[in-house]
Amino acid sequence: MSDKRRTVLCVEDNAVNMLLVSRIVEAEGHALVKAEDGPAALDILEDMVPDIILLDINLPGIDGLELARRFKADERLAPVPLIATTAQVLVGDRERCLEAGCDDYLPKPLDIRKLREVMRQYLDNNS
């Protein structure tokens, strides 16, 4: 476990999923910043660069794929690992997420062990 506290931005409009993510992030000893939609995430990211972004793809307004493209087009945010979370697990969805700039992909309902693994993988690599 890394000794540096990391900041995790979770862009998620579902309260149950946000609660699940917050429990895992806090259990890992990291700080969670919450955004319930795209505009909120963009506002938050004007003032900070998190260590990792968990991005729900099915968001109201600006969808997650559009957000992913914007994040990766921003040189400040481009290096930040971007993990798509989505209930869309049809053929081609994973590819669409990766094409939009996501570094990884977690299907919903979120698997706690998998989420923890992915977070550790990206946060420990960037220390």
PyMOL commands that set and color helices and strands:
alter all, ss='L'
color gray80, all
select helices_A, chain A and resi 15-27+38-47+64-73+93-99+112-125
alter helices_A, ss='H'
color red, helices_A
select strands_A, chain A and resi 7-11+31-35+52-56+82-86+104-107
alter strands_A, ss='S'
color yellow, strands_A
deselect
rebuild
show_as cartoon
